[in-house]
Amino acid sequence: MRAKIDSHGHVFARASTEFPREISQLMPEDRQESVEKLLAEMENNRIDQAVLVQTGGANIASHTYLLHCLKSYPQHFLGIGLIPPDTSDCASHMDRLAENSAIIGFRLSALGGPRDPFAPIDVSRFETFPIWKYAAEQDYVLWLYLRAMDAHLIPYLLEEFPQVRVVINHLGICPGRGKFSVDQDGRPQVETPSYNPAFHTTHRLARYENVMIHLSGQYAFGKEAYPYRDLAGWHRSLVGIYSAERLMWATDFPWIFNNPGYGKMTRIIDELLPELSEHEYNQIMGGNAKRFLRFPDCQN
């Protein structure tokens, strides 16, 4: 049986001394989105495995709940950690989190290079260069959800580090400054213009074979209700440019739990890409994640 893998989601406990974390509008102190809640949704919808992405703080202590989840359910989950932007020793931080755990990589929201696309480029001077260099040495995955002002910098790092496995989050859309908000359902919303220069960068990245794109986050970018048919063309474009072998489906749990619901998000690919072959569908729904992220075999 082919595994179905939700390749991007979040879980977190209430803020406590046992499970410390940052508090935000998205994650108030008393809010809890437990791994058991996610597991129940996965079981109900026949999803075998998932990627848990750290949220709620980048220091080691803030990862306590994520590490607990990965240790408790090793057959179900792989993890993606965060790196404090002001750390002086990224290698030590990355190794401490990944050692004896299922954390396989790290998420970046900025690259730390020139904002001016016409400025002279020296990739070794990017603030995140040490992270990329160490990821290349240790075979860590890098998970990118970048600001629009950083989009033009991605190819320079991919040229320098072609061996690093890179996953571009949420349709390859890079939010602009001040375009992020939280809606009435407690979900992230990103105001996206009809013409977004970051789209050109996303298209250009298709030439790099070490890059995967998430088909996720539709609720945050679509201007229509589920199934977000206003984004169908963008999905078809990604299939045409990257092929179905370079795309991974994800729900972005828990933000979708109440609206539209986890079950509906497991059917989003059927809704927006009904023309896929069975093989293409299976690759997007789990085959690519299993191969690219090296998930262990399921033991049901």
Sine and cosine of phi, psi and omega as CSV:
sin_phi,cos_phi,sin_psi,cos_psi,sin_omega,cos_omega
0.00,0.00,0.71,-0.70,-0.01,-1.00
-0.97,0.25,0.74,-0.67,-0.01,-1.00
-0.96,0.29,0.62,-0.79,0.18,-0.98
-0.96,-0.27,0.78,-0.63,-0.12,-0.99
-0.79,-0.62,0.84,-0.54,0.12,-0.99
-0.99,0.11,0.96,-0.27,-0.24,-0.97
-1.00,0.01,0.20,0.98,0.08,-1.00
-0.23,-0.97,0.89,-0.46,0.08,-1.00
-0.35,-0.94,0.12,-0.99,-0.05,-1.00
-0.73,-0.68,0.59,-0.81,0.17,-0.98
-0.71,-0.70,0.48,-0.88,0.04,-1.00
-0.32,-0.95,0.47,-0.89,0.03,-1.00
-0.99,-0.12,0.19,-0.98,0.17,-0.99
-0.86,0.50,0.58,-0.82,0.02,-1.00
-0.89,0.45,0.79,-0.61,-0.05,-1.00
-0.38,-0.92,0.11,-0.99,0.07,-1.00
-0.93,0.37,-0.50,0.87,0.04,-1.00
-0.95,0.31,-0.67,0.74,-0.03,-1.00
-0.79,-0.62,0.98,0.22,0.00,-1.00
-0.94,0.35,0.52,-0.85,0.06,-1.00
-0.29,-0.96,0.22,-0.98,0.09,-1.00
-0.97,0.26,0.45,-0.89,0.01,-1.00
-0.92,-0.39,0.70,-0.71,-0.06,-1.00
-0.53,-0.85,0.02,-1.00,0.05,-1.00
-0.89,0.46,-0.61,0.79,0.05,-1.00
-0.95,0.30,-0.54,0.84,-0.12,-0.99
-0.77,-0.64,0.95,0.31,0.05,-1.00
-0.88,0.48,0.26,-0.96,-0.16,-0.99
-0.82,0.57,-0.64,0.77,-0.10,-1.00
-1.00,-0.01,-0.06,1.00,-0.03,-1.00
-0.97,0.24,0.67,-0.74,0.05,-1.00
-0.70,-0.72,0.74,-0.67,0.10,-0.99
-0.77,-0.63,1.00,0.03,-0.22,-0.97
-0.97,0.23,0.36,-0.93,0.05,-1.00
-0.92,0.40,-0.50,0.86,0.03,-1.00
-0.93,0.37,-0.57,0.82,0.07,-1.00
-0.89,0.45,-0.69,0.72,0.05,-1.00
-0.90,0.44,-0.70,0.72,0.00,-1.00
-0.86,0.51,-0.63,0.78,0.02,-1.00
-0.90,0.44,-0.67,0.75,0.03,-1.00
-0.91,0.41,-0.66,0.75,0.03,-1.00
-0.87,0.48,-0.72,0.70,-0.02,-1.00
-0.90,0.44,-0.68,0.74,-0.02,-1.00
-0.90,0.44,-0.45,0.89,-0.07,-1.00
-0.93,-0.38,0.23,0.97,0.07,-1.00
0.85,0.53,0.69,0.72,0.12,-0.99
-0.98,-0.19,0.81,-0.59,-0.18,-0.98
-1.00,0.09,-0.66,0.75,-0.14,-0.99
-0.57,-0.82,0.19,-0.98,-0.04,-1.00
-0.39,-0.92,0.34,-0.94,0.13,-0.99
-0.98,-0.20,0.79,-0.61,0.05,-1.00
-0.98,-0.21,0.86,-0.51,-0.05,-1.00
-0.96,-0.27,0.81,-0.59,-0.03,-1.00
-0.86,0.52,0.67,-0.74,0.15,-0.99
-0.58,-0.81,0.41,-0.91,0.02,-1.00
1.00,-0.04,0.42,0.91,0.08,-1.00
0.76,-0.65,0.56,-0.83,-0.07,-1.00
-0.96,-0.27,-0.21,0.98,-0.01,-1.00
-0.96,0.26,0.20,-0.98,-0.09,-1.00
-0.86,0.51,-0.71,0.71,-0.06,-1.00
-0.88,0.48,-0.58,0.81,-0.02,-1.00
-0.92,0.38,-0.28,0.96,0.03,-1.00
-1.00,0.05,0.06,1.00,-0.13,-0.99
-0.85,0.53,-0.69,0.73,-0.03,-1.00
-0.94,0.35,-0.66,0.75,0.05,-1.00
-0.86,0.52,-0.73,0.69,0.01,-1.00
-0.89,0.47,-0.62,0.79,0.06,-1.00
-0.87,0.50,-0.70,0.71,-0.01,-1.00
-0.90,0.43,-0.68,0.73,-0.01,-1.00
-0.91,0.42,-0.60,0.80,0.02,-1.00
-0.95,0.31,-0.58,0.82,-0.07,-1.00
-0.97,0.26,-0.50,0.86,-0.09,-1.00
-0.72,-0.69,0.91,0.42,-0.14,-0.99
-0.91,0.41,-0.42,0.91,0.00,-1.00
-0.99,0.16,-0.26,0.97,-0.12,-0.99
-0.98,-0.17,-0.49,0.87,-0.23,-0.97
-0.74,-0.67,0.55,-0.84,0.33,-0.95
-0.89,-0.45,0.38,-0.93,-0.11,-0.99
-0.83,-0.56,0.45,-0.89,0.10,-0.99
-0.83,-0.56,0.83,-0.55,-0.04,-1.00
-0.99,-0.11,0.02,-1.00,0.06,-1.00
-0.88,-0.48,0.39,-0.92,0.00,-1.00
-0.83,-0.55,0.82,-0.57,0.03,-1.00
-0.85,0.52,0.72,-0.69,-0.03,-1.00
-0.90,0.43,-0.36,0.93,-0.05,-1.00
-0.98,-0.22,0.21,0.98,-0.02,-1.00
-0.93,0.37,0.62,-0.78,0.02,-1.00
-1.00,-0.08,-0.14,0.99,-0.04,-1.00
-0.62,-0.78,0.98,0.20,-0.06,-1.00
-0.90,0.43,-0.56,0.83,-0.03,-1.00
-0.88,0.47,-0.72,0.69,0.01,-1.00
-0.89,0.46,-0.68,0.74,0.01,-1.00
-0.88,0.47,-0.73,0.69,-0.02,-1.00
-0.89,0.46,-0.69,0.72,-0.01,-1.00
-0.93,0.38,-0.62,0.78,0.01,-1.00
-0.88,0.48,-0.63,0.77,0.00,-1.00
-0.97,0.26,-0.62,0.78,-0.09,-1.00
-0.99,0.14,-0.37,0.93,-0.07,-1.00
-0.90,0.44,0.82,-0.58,0.04,-1.00
0.83,0.56,0.50,0.86,0.07,-1.00
-0.68,-0.73,0.07,-1.00,0.02,-1.00
-0.99,-0.15,0.36,0.93,0.13,-0.99
-0.97,0.25,0.86,-0.50,-0.09,-1.00
-0.95,-0.33,-0.13,0.99,-0.05,-1.00
-0.13,-0.99,-0.18,-0.98,-0.17,-0.99
-0.59,-0.81,0.60,-0.80,-0.05,-1.00
-0.99,-0.10,0.68,-0.74,0.04,-1.00
-0.85,-0.52,0.65,-0.76,0.07,-1.00
-0.93,-0.38,-0.05,1.00,0.04,-1.00
-0.46,-0.89,0.37,-0.93,0.00,-1.00
-0.92,-0.39,-0.34,0.94,0.09,-1.00
0.96,0.27,0.55,0.83,0.07,-1.00
-0.92,-0.38,-0.08,-1.00,-0.03,-1.00
-0.88,0.47,0.70,-0.71,0.03,-1.00
-0.97,0.22,-0.44,0.90,0.01,-1.00
-0.98,0.20,0.90,-0.44,-0.04,-1.00
-0.91,0.42,-0.22,0.98,0.02,-1.00
-0.98,-0.21,0.06,1.00,0.02,-1.00
-0.96,0.29,0.45,-0.89,0.10,-0.99
-0.86,0.51,0.66,-0.75,-0.08,-1.00
-0.93,-0.37,0.84,-0.54,0.17,-0.98
-0.81,-0.59,0.99,-0.16,-0.14,-0.99
-0.87,0.50,-0.46,0.89,0.00,-1.00
-0.93,0.38,-0.24,0.97,0.01,-1.00
-0.99,-0.11,-0.05,1.00,0.08,-1.00
-0.89,0.45,0.61,-0.79,-0.01,-1.00
-0.88,0.48,-0.51,0.86,-0.02,-1.00
-1.00,-0.06,0.09,1.00,0.00,-1.00
-0.81,0.58,-0.71,0.71,0.02,-1.00
-0.87,0.50,-0.54,0.84,0.03,-1.00
-0.92,0.40,-0.72,0.69,0.01,-1.00
-0.90,0.43,-0.66,0.75,-0.01,-1.00
-0.88,0.47,-0.69,0.73,-0.02,-1.00
-0.96,0.29,-0.57,0.82,0.08,-1.00
-0.87,0.49,-0.63,0.78,0.04,-1.00
-0.90,0.44,-0.65,0.76,-0.03,-1.00
-0.95,0.32,-0.59,0.81,-0.12,-0.99
-0.96,-0.26,0.04,1.00,0.01,-1.00
0.88,0.47,0.66,0.75,0.14,-0.99
-1.00,0.08,0.55,-0.84,0.09,-1.00
-0.99,0.12,0.57,-0.82,0.13,-0.99
-0.92,-0.40,0.77,-0.64,-0.13,-0.99
-0.94,-0.33,0.92,-0.39,-0.17,-0.99
-0.94,-0.35,0.85,-0.53,0.20,-0.98
-0.76,-0.65,0.99,0.10,-0.23,-0.97
-0.99,-0.11,0.38,-0.92,0.15,-0.99
-0.95,0.31,0.42,-0.91,-0.01,-1.00
-0.85,0.53,-0.56,0.83,-0.05,-1.00
-0.93,0.37,-0.24,0.97,0.01,-1.00
-0.98,-0.20,-0.11,0.99,-0.15,-0.99
-0.86,0.52,-0.61,0.79,-0.07,-1.00
-0.94,0.34,-0.20,0.98,-0.07,-1.00
-1.00,0.03,-0.31,0.95,-0.11,-0.99
-0.84,0.55,-0.73,0.69,-0.06,-1.00
-0.87,0.49,-0.52,0.85,0.00,-1.00
-0.89,0.46,-0.65,0.76,0.00,-1.00
-0.96,0.27,-0.56,0.83,0.05,-1.00
-0.92,0.39,-0.58,0.82,0.07,-1.00
-0.91,0.40,-0.63,0.77,-0.04,-1.00
-0.96,0.28,-0.55,0.84,-0.11,-0.99
-0.76,-0.65,0.93,0.36,-0.05,-1.00
-0.93,0.37,-0.24,0.97,-0.01,-1.00
-1.00,0.08,-0.18,0.98,-0.03,-1.00
-0.99,0.15,0.80,-0.60,0.09,-1.00
-0.97,0.26,0.80,-0.60,-0.10,-0.99
-0.82,-0.58,0.73,-0.68,0.07,-1.00
-0.88,-0.48,0.87,-0.49,0.05,-1.00
-1.00,-0.02,0.86,-0.50,-0.11,-0.99
-0.97,0.23,0.44,-0.90,0.29,-0.96
0.77,0.64,0.89,0.46,0.13,-0.99
0.93,0.38,0.19,0.98,-0.02,-1.00
0.95,0.31,0.26,0.97,-0.01,-1.00
-1.00,0.03,0.79,-0.61,-0.02,-1.00
-0.97,-0.25,0.91,-0.43,-0.06,-1.00
-0.90,0.43,0.60,-0.80,0.09,-1.00
-0.99,0.14,0.26,-0.97,0.00,-1.00
-0.88,0.48,0.74,-0.67,0.07,-1.00
0.96,0.29,0.23,0.97,-0.06,-1.00
-0.98,-0.20,0.10,1.00,-0.05,-1.00
-0.99,-0.15,0.68,-0.73,0.08,-1.00
-0.51,-0.86,0.04,-1.00,0.04,-1.00
-0.86,-0.51,0.77,-0.64,-0.07,-1.00
-1.00,0.02,-0.07,-1.00,-0.08,-1.00
-0.92,0.39,-0.28,0.96,0.04,-1.00
-0.99,-0.11,0.17,0.99,0.00,-1.00
0.95,0.30,0.44,0.90,-0.03,-1.00
-0.96,-0.30,0.56,-0.83,0.14,-0.99
-0.88,0.48,0.65,-0.76,0.11,-0.99
-0.79,-0.61,0.67,-0.74,-0.01,-1.00
-0.81,-0.59,0.89,-0.45,0.05,-1.00
-0.95,0.31,0.86,-0.50,-0.07,-1.00
-0.83,-0.55,0.86,-0.51,0.02,-1.00
-0.94,0.34,0.35,-0.94,0.02,-1.00
-0.89,0.46,-0.51,0.86,0.10,-1.00
-0.93,-0.37,0.91,-0.42,-0.04,-1.00
-0.84,-0.54,0.92,-0.40,-0.03,-1.00
-0.84,0.55,-0.43,0.90,0.00,-1.00
-0.89,0.45,-0.41,0.91,0.03,-1.00
-0.85,0.53,-0.62,0.79,-0.02,-1.00
-0.90,0.43,-0.64,0.77,0.06,-1.00
-0.89,0.46,-0.70,0.71,0.00,-1.00
-0.85,0.53,-0.67,0.74,0.03,-1.00
-0.89,0.45,-0.68,0.73,-0.06,-1.00
-0.91,0.41,-0.45,0.89,-0.05,-1.00
-0.95,0.31,-0.22,0.98,-0.04,-1.00
-0.89,0.46,-0.36,0.93,-0.01,-1.00
-0.96,0.29,-0.23,0.97,-0.02,-1.00
-1.00,-0.09,0.91,-0.42,-0.10,-0.99
-0.95,0.32,-0.22,0.97,0.01,-1.00
-1.00,0.00,0.23,0.97,-0.05,-1.00
-0.92,-0.38,0.74,-0.67,0.15,-0.99
-0.89,-0.45,0.46,-0.89,0.02,-1.00
-0.87,-0.49,0.69,-0.72,0.09,-1.00
-0.99,0.15,0.72,-0.70,0.26,-0.97
-0.99,-0.11,1.00,0.02,-0.12,-0.99
-0.34,-0.94,0.14,-0.99,0.09,-1.00
0.96,0.27,0.29,0.96,-0.07,-1.00
-0.85,0.53,-0.61,0.79,-0.02,-1.00
-0.86,0.51,-0.49,0.87,-0.07,-1.00
-0.99,0.15,-0.43,0.90,-0.11,-0.99
-0.94,-0.34,-0.46,0.89,-0.06,-1.00
-0.95,0.32,0.55,-0.83,0.04,-1.00
-0.99,-0.15,-0.10,1.00,0.08,-1.00
-0.94,-0.33,0.28,-0.96,0.06,-1.00
-0.96,0.27,0.20,-0.98,0.07,-1.00
-0.74,0.67,0.69,-0.72,0.16,0.99
-1.00,-0.05,0.48,0.88,0.14,-0.99
0.83,0.56,0.80,0.61,-0.08,-1.00
-0.92,0.39,-0.29,0.96,0.08,-1.00
-0.92,0.38,-0.23,0.97,0.05,-1.00
-0.98,-0.19,0.05,1.00,-0.06,-1.00
-0.88,0.47,-0.64,0.77,0.00,-1.00
-0.89,0.45,-0.62,0.78,0.03,-1.00
-0.91,0.40,-0.63,0.78,0.07,-1.00
-0.89,0.46,-0.73,0.69,0.01,-1.00
-0.89,0.47,-0.60,0.80,0.02,-1.00
-0.90,0.45,-0.66,0.75,0.01,-1.00
-0.91,0.41,-0.63,0.77,0.05,-1.00
-0.90,0.45,-0.67,0.75,-0.02,-1.00
-0.91,0.41,-0.58,0.82,-0.08,-1.00
-1.00,0.05,-0.68,0.73,-0.07,-1.00
-1.00,-0.07,-0.43,0.91,-0.19,-0.98
0.97,0.23,0.31,-0.95,-0.01,-1.00
-0.92,0.38,-0.21,0.98,0.00,-1.00
-0.98,0.18,-0.10,0.99,-0.10,-1.00
-0.83,-0.56,0.36,0.93,-0.04,-1.00
-0.81,-0.59,0.57,-0.82,-0.01,-1.00
-0.73,-0.68,0.77,-0.64,0.04,-1.00
-0.98,0.20,0.55,-0.84,0.10,-1.00
-0.42,-0.91,0.39,-0.92,-0.01,-1.00
-1.00,-0.10,-0.48,0.88,-0.18,-0.98
0.90,0.43,0.61,0.79,0.16,-0.99
-0.79,0.61,0.58,-0.81,0.12,0.99
-0.99,-0.12,0.04,1.00,-0.16,-0.99
-0.88,0.47,-0.37,0.93,-0.04,-1.00
-0.99,-0.14,0.07,1.00,-0.16,-0.99
-0.88,0.48,-0.74,0.68,-0.02,-1.00
-1.00,0.08,-0.57,0.83,-0.05,-1.00
-0.56,-0.83,0.94,-0.34,0.19,0.98
-1.00,-0.06,-0.10,0.99,-0.07,-1.00
0.93,-0.38,0.56,-0.83,-0.05,-1.00
-0.88,0.48,-0.68,0.73,-0.03,-1.00
-0.86,0.52,-0.68,0.73,0.02,-1.00
-0.90,0.43,-0.60,0.80,-0.01,-1.00
-0.93,0.36,-0.40,0.92,0.09,-1.00
-0.95,0.30,-0.22,0.98,-0.01,-1.00
-0.94,-0.34,0.12,0.99,-0.09,-1.00
-0.89,0.45,-0.57,0.82,0.00,-1.00
-0.93,0.36,-0.63,0.77,0.09,-1.00
-0.86,0.51,-0.62,0.79,-0.06,-1.00
-0.95,0.30,-0.69,0.72,-0.14,-0.99
-1.00,-0.07,-0.35,0.94,-0.02,-1.00
-0.73,-0.68,0.86,0.51,-0.07,-1.00
-0.93,0.38,-0.26,0.96,-0.06,-1.00
-1.00,0.10,-0.04,1.00,-0.01,-1.00
-0.89,0.46,0.55,-0.83,0.16,-0.99
-0.96,0.28,0.23,-0.97,0.02,-1.00
-0.87,0.50,-0.66,0.75,0.01,-1.00
-0.90,0.44,-0.71,0.70,0.00,-1.00
-0.88,0.48,-0.69,0.72,0.02,-1.00
-0.87,0.50,-0.73,0.69,-0.03,-1.00
-0.91,0.43,-0.57,0.82,0.03,-1.00
-0.92,0.40,-0.72,0.70,-0.01,-1.00
-0.91,0.40,-0.62,0.79,-0.08,-1.00
-0.99,0.17,-0.07,1.00,0.04,-1.00
0.12,-0.99,-0.54,0.84,-0.07,-1.00
-0.87,0.49,-0.67,0.74,-0.01,-1.00
-0.92,0.38,-0.67,0.74,0.01,-1.00
-0.89,0.45,-0.66,0.75,-0.01,-1.00
-0.88,0.47,-0.70,0.71,-0.03,-1.00
-0.95,0.30,-0.76,0.65,-0.14,-0.99
-0.96,0.29,-0.63,0.78,-0.04,-1.00
-0.99,-0.11,-0.14,0.99,0.08,-1.00
0.89,0.45,0.80,0.60,0.08,-1.00
-0.91,0.41,0.57,-0.82,0.11,-0.99
-0.94,0.33,0.35,-0.94,0.07,-1.00
-0.90,0.44,0.61,-0.79,0.03,-1.00
-0.94,0.33,0.56,-0.83,0.10,-0.99
-0.79,-0.61,1.00,-0.06,-0.05,-1.00
-1.00,-0.01,0.00,0.00,0.00,0.00
